[in-house]
Amino acid sequence: MRKFQVSVNGTKYVVEVEELSEAQSVTPAAATPAAPQPVAASAPEAPTAPVAQGVAEGVEIKAPLRGQIMSVLVKVGDKVAKNQLLCTIEALKLENEISSPVAGTVTGVFTHVGHAANTGDVLMTIKED
């Protein structure tokens, strides 16, 4: 038996796999296999749903495409300039930069690193100065 650690939807499991020789035939097991046991994470993992911070007030910054949030560079209360980088989204192995269309103050952040954003999801809001 060999042990492997696999991740399914952000939850890590340890599984055991038995190697069979070519001479052995694969037959269905009569017993139901035990459910995989979650592995204690060494560091806390990001929540699966975005945690809303702040209020949805001001210009909405929406995801232009579907992808995974790779970085969030601002927080509620930060002052941002027009065209300042706010976050990055990975889609099709490319990192896409999301910049501020206006100068103002970040009033809401509705995403986090690791979040799977869909096209049109509101990622954050900015109140113009």
MARBA-3410 file (N, C-alpha, C, O; in Angstrom, 1 decimal):
129
0.8,-1.2,0.0,0.0,0.0,0.0,0.9,1.2,0.0,1.9,1.3,0.7 ~ 0.5,2.2,-0.8,1.2,3.5,-0.8,0.2,4.6,-0.4,-1.0,4.5,-0.8 ~ 0.6,5.5,0.4,-0.2,6.6,0.8,0.0,7.9,0.0,1.2,8.2,-0.4 ~ -1.1,8.6,-0.4,-1.0,9.8,-1.1,-1.9,10.8,-0.5,-2.9,10.5,0.2 ~ -1.6,12.1,-0.6,-2.4,13.2,-0.1,-3.0,13.8,-1.4,-2.3,14.2,-2.3
-4.4,13.9,-1.4,-5.1,14.5,-2.5,-5.9,15.6,-2.0,-6.3,15.6,-0.8 ~ -6.2,16.6,-2.9,-7.1,17.7,-2.5,-8.3,17.7,-3.4,-8.2,17.7,-4.6 ~ -9.5,17.7,-2.7,-10.7,17.8,-3.5,-11.5,19.0,-3.0,-11.9,19.0,-1.8 ~ -11.8,19.9,-3.9,-12.5,21.1,-3.6,-11.9,21.8,-2.4,-12.7,22.3,-1.5 ~ -10.6,21.9,-2.3,-9.9,22.6,-1.2,-9.8,21.8,0.1,-9.1,22.2,1.0
-10.4,20.6,0.2,-10.2,19.7,1.4,-9.2,18.7,1.1,-9.3,18.0,0.1 ~ -8.2,18.5,2.0,-7.1,17.6,1.8,-7.5,16.2,2.4,-8.0,16.2,3.6 ~ -7.2,15.1,1.7,-7.4,13.8,2.2,-6.2,12.9,2.0,-5.4,13.1,1.1 ~ -6.0,11.9,2.9,-4.9,11.0,2.8,-5.6,9.7,2.3,-6.6,9.2,2.9 ~ -5.1,9.1,1.2,-5.7,7.9,0.6,-4.6,6.9,0.5,-3.4,7.2,0.3
-5.0,5.6,0.6,-4.1,4.5,0.4,-4.4,3.8,-0.9,-5.6,3.5,-1.2 ~ -3.4,3.5,-1.7,-3.6,2.9,-3.0,-2.7,1.6,-3.0,-1.6,1.6,-2.6 ~ -3.3,0.5,-3.4,-2.6,-0.8,-3.5,-2.2,-1.0,-4.9,-2.9,-0.9,-5.9 ~ -0.9,-1.3,-5.0,-0.3,-1.6,-6.4,-0.6,-3.1,-6.6,-0.3,-4.0,-5.8 ~ -1.1,-3.4,-7.8,-1.3,-4.8,-8.2,-0.3,-5.2,-9.3,0.1,-4.4,-10.1
0.1,-6.4,-9.3,1.0,-6.9,-10.3,0.1,-7.2,-11.5,-1.1,-7.3,-11.4 ~ 0.7,-7.4,-12.7,0.0,-7.7,-13.9,-0.7,-9.0,-13.8,-1.7,-9.3,-14.5 ~ -0.2,-9.9,-13.0,-0.8,-11.3,-12.9,-2.0,-11.2,-12.1,-2.9,-12.1,-12.2 ~ -2.2,-10.3,-11.2,-3.4,-10.2,-10.4,-4.5,-9.6,-11.2,-4.3,-8.7,-12.0 ~ -5.7,-10.1,-11.0,-6.8,-9.6,-11.7,-7.6,-8.6,-10.7,-7.5,-8.8,-9.5
-8.2,-7.6,-11.3,-8.9,-6.7,-10.5,-10.3,-7.2,-10.3,-11.1,-7.4,-11.3 ~ -10.7,-7.4,-9.1,-12.1,-7.9,-8.8,-12.8,-6.9,-7.9,-12.1,-6.3,-7.0 ~ -14.0,-6.7,-8.0,-14.7,-5.7,-7.1,-14.6,-6.2,-5.7,-14.7,-7.4,-5.4 ~ -14.4,-5.3,-4.8,-14.3,-5.6,-3.4,-15.7,-5.8,-2.8,-16.6,-5.1,-3.2 ~ -15.8,-6.8,-1.9,-17.1,-7.1,-1.3,-17.4,-6.0,-0.3,-18.6,-5.7,0.0
-16.4,-5.5,0.4,-16.6,-4.6,1.5,-16.6,-3.1,0.9,-15.9,-2.9,-0.1 ~ -17.3,-2.3,1.5,-17.3,-0.9,1.2,-16.0,-0.2,1.7,-15.7,-0.4,2.9 ~ -15.3,0.5,0.9,-14.1,1.1,1.4,-14.4,2.2,2.4,-15.5,2.9,2.4 ~ -13.5,2.4,3.4,-13.7,3.4,4.4,-13.6,4.8,3.7,-12.9,5.0,2.7 ~ -14.3,5.7,4.3,-14.3,7.1,3.8,-13.0,7.7,4.0,-12.4,7.5,5.1
-12.5,8.5,3.1,-11.2,9.2,3.3,-11.3,10.2,4.5,-12.3,10.8,4.7 ~ -10.2,10.2,5.3,-10.2,11.1,6.4,-9.5,12.4,6.1,-8.4,12.4,5.5 ~ -10.1,13.6,6.5,-9.5,14.9,6.2,-8.1,15.0,6.9,-8.0,14.4,8.0 ~ -7.2,15.6,6.3,-5.9,15.9,6.9,-5.9,17.2,7.6,-6.5,18.2,7.1 ~ -5.3,17.3,8.8,-5.2,18.6,9.5,-4.3,19.5,8.7,-3.2,19.1,8.4
-4.8,20.6,8.3,-4.0,21.6,7.5,-3.0,22.3,8.4,-3.2,22.6,9.6 ~ -1.8,22.5,7.8,-0.7,23.2,8.6,-1.0,24.6,8.7,-0.6,25.3,9.6 ~ -1.7,25.2,7.7,-2.1,26.6,7.7,-3.6,26.7,7.4,-4.1,25.9,6.6 ~ -4.2,27.7,8.0,-5.7,27.8,7.6,-5.9,28.1,6.2,-5.1,28.8,5.6 ~ -6.9,27.4,5.6,-7.2,27.6,4.2,-8.2,28.7,4.0,-9.0,29.0,4.9
-8.2,29.3,2.8,-9.2,30.3,2.5,-10.6,29.8,2.6,-10.8,28.6,2.1 ~ -11.5,30.5,3.0,-12.9,30.1,3.0,-13.4,29.8,1.6,-12.9,30.4,0.6 ~ -14.4,29.0,1.4,-14.8,28.6,0.1,-15.7,29.7,-0.5,-15.7,29.9,-1.7 ~ -16.4,30.5,0.3,-17.2,31.6,-0.2,-16.6,32.9,0.2,-15.9,33.0,1.3 ~ -16.7,33.9,-0.7,-16.0,35.2,-0.4,-16.6,35.8,0.9,-17.8,35.6,1.2
-15.8,36.4,1.7,-16.2,37.1,2.9,-16.4,38.6,2.5,-15.4,39.2,2.2 ~ -17.6,39.1,2.6,-17.9,40.5,2.3,-17.3,41.4,3.4,-17.5,41.1,4.6 ~ -16.6,42.4,2.9,-16.0,43.3,3.8,-16.5,44.7,3.3,-16.3,45.0,2.2 ~ -17.1,45.5,4.2,-17.5,46.8,3.8,-18.9,46.8,3.2,-19.7,45.9,3.5 ~ -19.2,47.9,2.5,-20.6,48.0,2.0,-20.5,48.1,0.4,-19.5,48.5,-0.1
-21.6,47.8,-0.2,-21.6,47.9,-1.7,-22.1,49.3,-2.1,-23.2,49.5,-2.4 ~ -21.1,50.2,-1.9,-21.4,51.6,-2.2,-20.4,52.2,-3.2,-19.2,52.1,-2.9 ~ -20.8,52.7,-4.3,-19.9,53.3,-5.2,-19.9,52.5,-6.5,-20.8,51.7,-6.9 ~ -18.8,52.7,-7.3,-18.6,52.1,-8.6,-18.3,50.6,-8.3,-17.4,50.3,-7.6 ~ -19.0,49.7,-9.0,-18.8,48.3,-8.9,-17.7,47.8,-9.8,-17.7,48.2,-11.0
-16.7,47.1,-9.2,-15.6,46.5,-10.0,-16.0,45.0,-10.2,-16.0,44.3,-9.3 ~ -16.4,44.7,-11.5,-16.9,43.3,-11.7,-15.8,42.5,-12.4,-14.9,43.0,-13.1 ~ -15.9,41.2,-12.2,-15.0,40.2,-12.9,-15.3,40.3,-14.4,-16.4,40.0,-14.8 ~ -14.3,40.6,-15.2,-14.5,40.6,-16.7,-14.6,39.2,-17.3,-15.1,39.1,-18.4 ~ -14.1,38.2,-16.6,-14.1,36.8,-17.1,-14.1,35.9,-15.9,-13.8,36.3,-14.8
-14.3,34.6,-16.2,-14.4,33.6,-15.2,-12.9,33.1,-14.9,-12.2,32.9,-15.8 ~ -12.6,33.0,-13.6,-11.3,32.6,-13.2,-11.1,32.6,-11.7,-12.0,32.9,-11.0 ~ -9.9,32.3,-11.3,-9.6,32.2,-9.9,-8.8,33.4,-9.5,-7.9,33.9,-10.1 ~ -9.2,34.0,-8.3,-8.6,35.2,-7.8,-7.2,34.8,-7.3,-7.1,34.0,-6.4 ~ -6.2,35.5,-7.8,-4.8,35.2,-7.5,-4.2,36.1,-6.5,-3.4,35.8,-5.6
-4.7,37.4,-6.5,-4.2,38.4,-5.5,-5.3,39.4,-5.3,-6.0,39.8,-6.3 ~ -5.4,40.0,-4.1,-6.3,41.1,-3.8,-5.3,42.1,-3.2,-4.8,41.8,-2.1 ~ -5.1,43.2,-3.8,-4.1,44.2,-3.4,-4.6,45.4,-2.6,-3.8,46.2,-2.2 ~ -5.9,45.4,-2.4,-6.5,46.6,-1.6,-7.4,46.0,-0.5,-7.9,44.9,-0.6 ~ -7.8,46.9,0.4,-8.7,46.5,1.5,-9.7,47.7,1.7,-9.4,48.8,1.2
-10.7,47.5,2.4,-11.7,48.5,2.7,-11.0,49.7,3.3,-10.2,49.5,4.3 ~ -11.3,50.9,2.8,-10.7,52.1,3.4,-9.5,52.6,2.6,-9.0,53.7,2.8 ~ -8.9,51.8,1.8,-7.7,52.2,1.0,-8.1,53.2,0.0,-9.2,53.1,-0.7 ~ -7.2,54.2,-0.2,-7.4,55.2,-1.3,-6.7,54.6,-2.5,-5.6,54.1,-2.5 ~ -7.4,54.7,-3.7,-6.8,54.2,-4.9,-6.9,55.3,-6.0,-7.7,56.2,-6.0
-5.9,55.2,-6.9,-5.8,56.1,-8.0,-6.5,55.5,-9.2,-6.6,54.2,-9.3 ~ -6.8,56.3,-10.2,-7.4,55.7,-11.4,-6.3,54.9,-12.1,-5.1,55.2,-12.1 ~ -6.7,53.7,-12.6,-5.8,52.7,-13.2,-4.9,52.0,-12.2,-3.9,51.3,-12.7 ~ -5.1,52.1,-10.9,-4.3,51.4,-9.9,-4.7,49.9,-10.0,-5.9,49.6,-10.0 ~ -3.7,49.0,-9.8,-4.0,47.6,-9.8,-4.7,47.2,-8.5,-4.3,47.5,-7.4
-5.9,46.5,-8.7,-6.7,46.1,-7.5,-6.6,44.6,-7.2,-6.4,44.3,-6.0 ~ -6.6,43.8,-8.3,-6.5,42.4,-8.0,-6.1,41.7,-9.4,-6.1,42.3,-10.4 ~ -5.8,40.4,-9.3,-5.5,39.6,-10.5,-6.3,38.4,-10.5,-6.6,37.8,-9.4 ~ -6.7,38.0,-11.7,-7.5,36.8,-11.9,-6.8,35.9,-12.9,-6.3,36.3,-13.9 ~ -6.7,34.6,-12.5,-6.0,33.6,-13.4,-7.2,32.9,-14.2,-8.1,32.4,-13.7
-7.0,33.0,-15.5,-8.0,32.3,-16.4,-7.2,31.8,-17.6,-6.4,32.5,-18.2 ~ -7.4,30.5,-17.9,-6.6,29.8,-19.0,-5.1,30.0,-18.8,-4.4,30.2,-19.8 ~ -4.6,29.8,-17.6,-3.2,29.9,-17.3,-2.6,31.3,-17.5,-1.4,31.4,-17.5 ~ -3.4,32.3,-17.7,-2.9,33.7,-17.8,-3.4,34.5,-16.6,-4.6,34.4,-16.2 ~ -2.6,35.4,-16.1,-3.0,36.3,-15.1,-3.5,37.6,-15.7,-2.8,38.2,-16.5
-4.7,38.0,-15.3,-5.4,39.1,-15.9,-5.5,40.2,-14.7,-6.0,39.9,-13.7 ~ -5.0,41.4,-15.0,-5.0,42.5,-14.0,-6.3,43.2,-14.1,-6.7,43.6,-15.1 ~ -6.8,43.5,-12.9,-8.0,44.3,-12.8,-7.6,45.6,-12.1,-7.2,45.6,-11.0 ~ -7.8,46.7,-12.9,-7.4,48.0,-12.4,-8.7,48.9,-12.1,-9.7,48.6,-12.6 ~ -8.4,49.9,-11.3,-9.5,50.8,-10.9,-9.9,51.8,-12.0,-9.0,52.4,-12.6
-11.2,51.9,-12.4,-11.6,52.8,-13.4,-11.7,54.2,-12.9,-11.8,55.1,-13.7 ~ -11.7,54.4,-11.6,-11.8,55.7,-11.0,-10.9,55.9,-9.8,-10.3,54.9,-9.3 ~ -10.6,57.2,-9.4,-9.9,57.4,-8.2,-10.9,57.5,-7.1,-12.0,58.1,-7.3 ~ -10.6,57.0,-5.9,-11.5,57.0,-4.8,-11.1,56.2,-3.6,-9.9,55.9,-3.5 ~ -12.1,55.8,-2.8,-11.8,55.0,-1.6,-12.6,53.7,-1.8,-13.7,53.6,-2.1
-11.9,52.6,-1.4,-12.5,51.3,-1.5,-13.5,51.2,-0.4,-13.2,51.3,0.8 ~ -14.8,50.9,-0.8,-15.8,50.8,0.2,-16.2,49.3,0.5,-16.9,49.1,1.5 ~ -15.9,48.4,-0.4,-16.2,47.0,-0.2,-15.3,46.1,-1.0,-15.0,46.4,-2.1 ~ -15.0,45.0,-0.3,-14.2,43.9,-1.0,-15.0,42.6,-0.8,-15.2,42.2,0.3 ~ -15.4,42.0,-1.9,-16.3,40.9,-1.9,-15.7,39.6,-2.5,-16.4,38.8,-3.0
-14.3,39.5,-2.4,-13.6,38.4,-2.9,-12.4,38.1,-2.0,-12.1,38.9,-1.2 ~ -11.7,37.0,-2.3,-10.5,36.7,-1.6,-9.6,35.8,-2.5,-10.1,35.3,-3.5 ~ -8.4,35.7,-2.1,-7.4,34.8,-2.9,-8.0,33.4,-2.9,-8.3,32.8,-1.8 ~ -8.1,32.8,-4.1,-8.6,31.4,-4.2,-10.0,31.3,-4.6,-10.5,30.2,-5.0 ~ -10.7,32.4,-4.5,-12.2,32.4,-4.9,-12.3,32.2,-6.4,-11.6,32.8,-7.2
-13.2,31.4,-6.8,-13.5,31.2,-8.2,-14.6,32.2,-8.6,-15.8,32.0,-8.3 ~ -14.2,33.2,-9.3,-15.1,34.3,-9.7,-15.7,33.9,-11.1,-15.1,33.4,-11.9 ~ -17.0,34.3,-11.2,-17.7,34.1,-12.5,-17.7,35.5,-13.2,-17.7,36.5,-12.5 ~ -17.9,35.5,-14.5,-18.0,36.7,-15.2,-19.2,37.6,-14.6,-20.3,37.1,-14.5 ~ -18.9,38.8,-14.3,-19.9,39.7,-13.8,-20.0,39.8,-12.3,-20.8,40.6,-11.8
-19.3,38.9,-11.6,-19.3,39.0,-10.1,-18.7,40.3,-9.7,-17.7,40.7,-10.2 ~ -19.4,40.9,-8.7,-18.8,42.1,-8.1,-17.7,41.8,-7.2,-17.9,41.0,-6.2 ~ -16.5,42.2,-7.5,-15.3,41.9,-6.7,-15.1,43.0,-5.6,-14.7,42.6,-4.5 ~ -15.4,44.2,-5.9,-15.2,45.3,-4.9,-16.0,46.5,-5.4,-16.4,46.6,-6.6 ~ -16.1,47.5,-4.5,-16.7,48.8,-4.8,-15.8,49.9,-4.4,-15.1,49.8,-3.4
-15.9,51.0,-5.2,-15.0,52.2,-4.9,-15.9,53.4,-5.0,-16.6,53.6,-6.0 ~ -15.9,54.2,-3.9,-16.6,55.5,-3.9,-15.7,56.6,-4.5,-14.6,56.8,-3.9 ~ -16.1,57.2,-5.5,-15.3,58.2,-6.1,-15.1,59.4,-5.2,-16.0,59.8,-4.4 ~ -13.9,60.0,-5.3,-13.6,61.2,-4.5,-14.0,62.4,-5.2,-13.9,63.6,-4.7
END
